[in-house]
Amino acid sequence: MLRIGKYEIGSGKPVFIVAEAGINHNGDLQIAKQLIKDAAECGANAVKFQTFFPDEEFSAKIDPKLFEQLKSWSFTKKNDNVELKNYAKKNNIEFFSTPVGRRSVKLLHNLGVKCIKIASGSLTNFILLKSVAKLRLPVIISTGLSTISEIAAATEIMHKENCPFSLLHCNSSYPSPIEDANLLTIPFLQKMFNVPIGYSDHTIGNEACIAAVSLGACIIEKHFTLDKNMEGPDQKLSSDPIEFRDLVSKIRTVEKALGTHRIGPTKSEKKFINFMRYGIGSTKNIRAGTKLTKNMLTTFRPAGISIQSFDNIIGLKIQKSVEKGTPITWDMF
């Protein structure tokens, strides 16, 4: 079981739904705040951003243009992050983020976040993983691009530091082809690692997320945008507020449908039992004092005496007359 703020995450608990705002704010604090507000109104439990200093992410020497672009997409000032975190609290939604290096980890830790997300691309970054694990905050680790041995190595770091964590199955292509979703990995990872398993989705549409919940995913992360037509690399594959609200609604419906392990008739079934089940009835008129024989009896519904007692009543004497087509009941003997 994992706890993030007021939420318990794991088998039997409501799905923890994360709106991945990422860098869809394009460096605009007001857009970031609107993403928080809309995510909360859609019913998300948490909103997640990406926190980075550009030189932790890419080299200015290799791609100066991209490096400059990253500067415009990043919130590195503590005051900006404090404002976003406080705004999330005001809107009753959990706020956390994905760091990419030690400085961004330190920024988030000083901010007092209740969870840290590790992106798929950082799963093999053991320097980052160790610095995060030492904080012993709840950690959510995406597993796109990885092999089982790489996932196992990452989980070993978490266990060594006694750091609570969960894993997200993920296919890291943008957008992801539906045939590469491989959602059966979810129960496989659960069996392999025995920690809460979720799903980070990059497909178009909500179908993969709904299927993931039915396979046991206890966290769903989906990219979130105000408008797919906004500038930015993730806008097109993100869900807008209409789609995200629909996703949340359908996940909550699927949760109800999954219910619990069946151990008997449900409350709604009980009123139908007598009508739906077959019992013992008469095939002919039977006079009082007659001993029953098999050819006097048949089965139909609504139920009389249970079919399980068919052989037990053969040879018993009927105490009152019975018309053909009448259910046989115990008070007739």
C-alpha positions as CSV (number, residue, x, y, z in Angstrom):
1,M,0.0,0.0,0.0
2,L,1.2,3.5,-0.9
3,R,0.0,6.7,0.8
4,I,0.2,10.1,-1.0
5,G,-1.3,12.8,1.1
6,K,-4.8,11.7,2.1
7,Y,-4.9,8.9,-0.5
8,E,-4.2,5.3,0.1
9,I,-3.1,3.6,-3.1
10,G,-3.3,-0.2,-3.8
11,S,-5.5,-3.1,-4.3
12,G,-9.1,-2.5,-3.1
13,K,-8.6,1.3,-3.0
14,P,-10.0,3.8,-5.5
15,V,-7.8,4.4,-8.5
16,F,-5.4,7.4,-8.0
17,I,-5.9,9.5,-11.1
18,V,-3.1,11.8,-12.1
19,A,-3.4,14.7,-14.6
20,E,0.0,14.9,-16.2
21,A,0.3,18.7,-16.9
22,G,4.0,18.2,-17.6
23,I,5.2,21.2,-19.7
24,N,1.9,21.9,-21.2
25,H,1.9,25.3,-19.5
26,N,4.6,26.5,-21.9
27,G,6.3,28.4,-19.1
28,D,3.2,30.5,-18.4
29,L,2.3,30.5,-14.7
30,Q,-1.3,31.5,-15.3
31,I,-1.7,28.6,-17.8
32,A,-0.2,26.2,-15.2
33,K,-2.7,27.5,-12.6
34,Q,-5.5,26.9,-15.0
35,L,-4.3,23.4,-15.6
36,I,-4.5,22.8,-11.9
37,K,-8.0,24.2,-11.6
38,D,-9.3,22.3,-14.6
39,A,-7.7,19.0,-13.5
40,A,-9.4,19.4,-10.1
41,E,-12.7,20.2,-11.6
42,C,-12.4,17.1,-13.9
43,G,-12.0,14.9,-10.8
44,A,-8.3,14.1,-10.9
45,N,-6.7,13.3,-7.5
46,A,-3.4,14.9,-8.5
47,V,-1.8,17.1,-11.0
48,K,1.8,16.5,-12.0
49,F,4.4,18.8,-13.6
50,Q,8.0,18.4,-14.7
51,T,10.6,20.2,-12.7
52,F,14.0,20.7,-14.3
53,F,17.0,23.0,-14.7
54,P,17.8,23.1,-18.5
55,D,21.4,21.9,-18.0
56,E,20.1,18.9,-16.1
57,E,18.1,17.9,-19.1
58,F,20.1,18.6,-22.2
59,S,23.5,20.0,-23.3
60,A,23.5,23.5,-24.7
61,K,26.5,22.5,-26.8
62,I,24.6,19.6,-28.5
63,D,21.4,21.5,-29.3
64,P,21.5,25.2,-28.4
65,K,18.0,25.9,-29.8
66,L,16.4,23.1,-27.7
67,F,18.3,24.3,-24.6
68,E,16.9,27.8,-25.0
69,Q,13.4,26.4,-25.5
70,L,13.7,24.4,-22.3
71,K,14.5,27.6,-20.4
72,S,11.2,29.1,-21.5
73,W,9.3,25.9,-20.4
74,S,10.8,25.5,-16.9
75,F,9.8,26.9,-13.5
76,T,13.0,27.1,-11.6
77,K,12.1,29.9,-9.2
78,K,11.0,28.6,-5.8
79,N,8.3,31.3,-5.5
80,D,6.7,30.1,-8.8
81,N,6.6,26.5,-7.5
82,V,5.3,27.6,-4.1
83,E,2.5,29.5,-5.8
84,L,1.5,26.5,-7.9
85,K,1.6,24.1,-4.9
86,N,-0.5,26.5,-2.8
87,Y,-3.0,26.9,-5.7
88,A,-3.3,23.1,-5.9
89,K,-4.0,23.0,-2.2
90,K,-6.7,25.7,-2.6
91,N,-8.3,23.5,-5.3
92,N,-8.1,20.3,-3.2
93,I,-5.8,18.4,-5.5
94,E,-2.4,16.9,-4.8
95,F,0.6,18.6,-6.4
96,F,3.8,16.8,-7.3
97,S,6.4,16.7,-10.1
98,T,9.1,14.9,-12.0
99,P,12.7,16.0,-11.3
100,V,15.6,15.1,-13.6
101,G,18.6,15.9,-11.5
102,R,19.8,16.7,-8.0
103,R,19.0,20.4,-8.1
104,S,15.4,19.8,-9.2
105,V,15.1,17.0,-6.5
106,K,16.3,19.5,-3.9
107,L,13.8,22.2,-5.1
108,L,10.9,19.7,-4.8
109,H,12.0,18.5,-1.4
110,N,12.3,22.0,-0.1
111,L,8.9,22.7,-1.6
112,G,7.4,19.9,0.6
113,V,5.8,17.7,-2.1
114,K,4.2,14.5,-0.8
115,C,5.4,12.4,-3.8
116,I,8.1,12.3,-6.5
117,K,7.7,10.9,-9.9
118,I,10.5,9.2,-11.8
119,A,10.1,9.4,-15.6
120,S,10.8,6.4,-17.8
121,G,13.9,8.0,-19.2
122,S,15.4,8.3,-15.7
123,L,14.7,4.7,-14.6
124,T,18.4,3.7,-15.2
125,N,19.7,7.0,-13.8
126,F,20.8,5.5,-10.5
127,I,22.4,8.8,-9.3
128,L,18.9,10.4,-9.5
129,L,17.2,7.3,-8.0
130,K,19.5,7.2,-5.0
131,S,19.1,10.9,-4.3
132,V,15.3,10.5,-4.4
133,A,15.2,7.2,-2.5
134,K,17.1,8.8,0.4
135,L,14.2,11.2,0.9
136,R,11.9,8.3,1.7
137,L,9.0,10.1,0.1
138,P,6.5,8.0,-1.9
139,V,7.9,7.5,-5.4
140,I,6.1,6.6,-8.6
141,I,8.4,5.1,-11.2
142,S,7.4,4.8,-14.9
143,T,8.9,1.8,-16.7
144,G,8.8,2.7,-20.3
145,L,11.8,1.8,-22.5
146,S,13.0,-0.7,-19.8
147,T,13.8,-4.4,-19.4
148,I,12.7,-6.4,-16.4
149,S,16.3,-6.5,-15.1
150,E,16.5,-2.7,-15.3
151,I,13.2,-2.4,-13.4
152,A,14.5,-4.8,-10.8
153,A,17.7,-2.8,-10.3
154,A,15.6,0.4,-9.8
155,T,13.4,-1.3,-7.2
156,E,16.4,-2.6,-5.4
157,I,17.5,0.9,-4.8
158,M,14.1,1.8,-3.4
159,H,14.1,-1.2,-1.1
160,K,17.6,-0.6,0.1
161,E,16.6,2.9,1.3
162,N,13.3,1.6,2.7
163,C,11.6,4.1,0.3
164,P,7.9,3.4,-0.5
165,F,7.2,3.2,-4.2
166,S,4.9,2.0,-7.0
167,L,5.6,1.2,-10.7
168,L,3.7,2.4,-13.7
169,H,3.6,0.3,-16.8
170,C,4.3,2.6,-19.7
171,N,5.0,2.6,-23.4
172,S,7.3,5.6,-24.1
173,S,6.4,6.6,-27.6
174,Y,4.4,9.8,-28.4
175,P,1.7,9.0,-29.2
176,S,1.8,5.3,-28.5
177,P,0.3,2.9,-30.9
178,I,-2.6,1.0,-29.2
179,E,-1.0,-2.3,-30.2
180,D,2.1,-1.4,-28.2
181,A,0.1,-0.8,-25.0
182,N,0.7,-4.4,-23.8
183,L,-1.6,-4.0,-20.8
184,L,-1.2,-7.6,-19.7
185,T,2.1,-6.3,-18.3
186,I,0.2,-4.8,-15.4
187,P,-0.7,-8.0,-13.6
188,F,2.7,-9.4,-14.6
189,L,4.5,-6.5,-12.8
190,Q,2.2,-7.0,-9.8
191,K,3.2,-10.6,-9.6
192,M,6.9,-9.9,-10.1
193,F,7.4,-7.0,-7.7
194,N,4.4,-7.1,-5.3
195,V,4.0,-3.3,-5.1
196,P,1.1,-1.1,-6.4
197,I,1.1,-1.1,-10.2
198,G,-0.4,1.6,-12.3
199,Y,-0.4,2.7,-15.9
200,S,1.0,5.8,-17.6
201,D,-0.8,6.3,-20.9
202,H,0.4,7.9,-24.1
203,T,-2.2,6.5,-26.5
204,I,-4.9,8.6,-28.1
205,G,-8.3,8.2,-26.4
206,N,-9.3,6.7,-23.1
207,E,-9.8,3.0,-24.0
208,A,-6.3,1.8,-22.8
209,C,-6.7,3.5,-19.4
210,I,-10.2,1.9,-18.9
211,A,-8.8,-1.5,-19.8
212,A,-5.8,-0.9,-17.5
213,V,-8.1,-0.3,-14.5
214,S,-9.9,-3.6,-15.3
215,L,-6.6,-5.4,-15.2
216,G,-5.7,-4.0,-11.7
217,A,-4.0,-0.7,-12.3
218,C,-4.3,1.4,-9.1
219,I,-2.8,4.6,-10.6
220,I,-3.7,6.1,-14.0
221,E,-1.6,8.9,-15.3
222,K,-2.7,10.7,-18.5
223,H,-1.3,13.8,-20.2
224,F,-3.6,16.8,-19.7
225,T,-3.9,20.1,-21.7
226,L,-6.3,23.0,-21.8
227,D,-6.3,22.9,-25.6
228,K,-4.7,20.4,-28.0
229,N,-4.0,23.2,-30.5
230,M,-1.7,25.0,-28.1
231,E,2.0,25.1,-28.8
232,G,4.1,22.3,-27.3
233,P,5.3,18.8,-27.9
234,D,2.8,17.0,-25.7
235,Q,-0.4,18.9,-26.5
236,K,-1.7,16.7,-29.3
237,L,-1.5,13.4,-27.4
238,S,-3.0,15.0,-24.2
239,S,-6.6,14.8,-23.0
240,D,-8.4,18.1,-22.9
241,P,-10.8,18.8,-20.0
242,I,-13.8,17.2,-21.8
243,E,-11.9,14.0,-22.5
244,F,-10.3,13.9,-19.0
245,R,-13.6,14.4,-17.3
246,D,-15.0,11.5,-19.3
247,L,-12.0,9.4,-18.3
248,V,-12.5,10.0,-14.6
249,S,-16.2,9.2,-14.9
250,K,-15.5,5.9,-16.7
251,I,-12.8,4.9,-14.3
252,R,-15.2,5.4,-11.4
253,T,-17.8,3.3,-13.2
254,V,-15.4,0.5,-13.9
255,E,-14.4,0.5,-10.2
256,K,-18.0,-0.1,-9.3
257,A,-18.3,-2.8,-11.8
258,L,-15.2,-4.6,-10.5
259,G,-16.6,-4.6,-7.0
260,T,-15.3,-7.5,-4.8
261,H,-14.9,-11.2,-5.0
262,R,-18.3,-12.9,-5.3
263,I,-19.2,-15.1,-2.4
264,G,-23.0,-15.3,-2.8
265,P,-26.1,-13.7,-4.3
266,T,-25.9,-9.9,-4.5
267,K,-28.5,-7.7,-2.9
268,S,-30.1,-6.9,-6.3
269,E,-30.2,-10.6,-7.2
270,K,-32.0,-11.8,-4.0
271,K,-35.5,-10.6,-5.1
272,F,-35.2,-12.6,-8.3
273,I,-34.1,-16.0,-6.7
274,N,-37.5,-17.5,-6.3
275,F,-38.7,-16.5,-9.7
276,M,-35.5,-17.5,-11.6
277,R,-34.7,-20.8,-10.0
278,Y,-36.4,-24.1,-10.8
279,G,-38.3,-26.1,-8.2
280,I,-40.6,-29.1,-8.0
281,G,-44.2,-29.0,-9.3
282,S,-47.0,-31.4,-10.1
283,T,-47.6,-32.9,-13.6
284,K,-51.2,-34.0,-12.7
285,N,-53.9,-33.6,-10.1
286,I,-52.8,-35.4,-6.9
287,R,-55.4,-36.4,-4.2
288,A,-54.7,-36.0,-0.5
289,G,-53.2,-39.1,1.0
290,T,-51.3,-40.1,-2.2
291,K,-47.7,-41.2,-2.0
292,L,-45.6,-39.3,-4.5
293,T,-44.0,-41.0,-7.5
294,K,-41.6,-39.6,-10.0
295,N,-44.2,-39.5,-12.8
296,M,-46.3,-37.1,-10.7
297,L,-43.5,-34.5,-10.5
298,T,-41.7,-32.1,-12.8
299,T,-39.6,-29.0,-12.5
300,F,-40.5,-25.5,-13.4
301,R,-40.3,-22.0,-12.1
302,P,-41.1,-20.0,-10.0
303,A,-39.5,-22.4,-7.5
304,G,-41.4,-24.7,-5.1
305,I,-39.2,-27.1,-3.1
306,S,-35.7,-27.1,-4.4
307,I,-34.7,-29.6,-7.1
308,Q,-32.0,-30.8,-4.8
309,S,-34.8,-32.4,-2.7
310,F,-36.4,-34.2,-5.6
311,D,-35.4,-37.7,-4.6
312,N,-36.1,-37.0,-0.9
313,I,-39.8,-36.4,-1.4
314,I,-40.5,-39.5,-3.5
315,G,-42.6,-41.8,-1.4
316,L,-43.8,-39.1,0.9
317,K,-47.6,-38.8,1.4
318,I,-49.3,-35.6,0.3
319,Q,-51.7,-34.4,3.1
320,K,-53.9,-32.2,0.8
321,S,-55.1,-32.3,-2.7
322,V,-52.8,-30.7,-5.4
323,E,-53.9,-29.4,-8.8
324,K,-51.7,-30.0,-11.9
325,G,-49.1,-27.3,-12.4
326,T,-48.9,-26.4,-8.7
327,P,-45.5,-25.9,-7.0
328,I,-44.9,-28.5,-4.4
329,T,-44.1,-26.9,-1.0
330,W,-43.1,-28.5,2.4
331,D,-46.4,-27.5,4.0
332,M,-48.2,-30.0,1.8
333,F,-46.7,-33.0,3.7
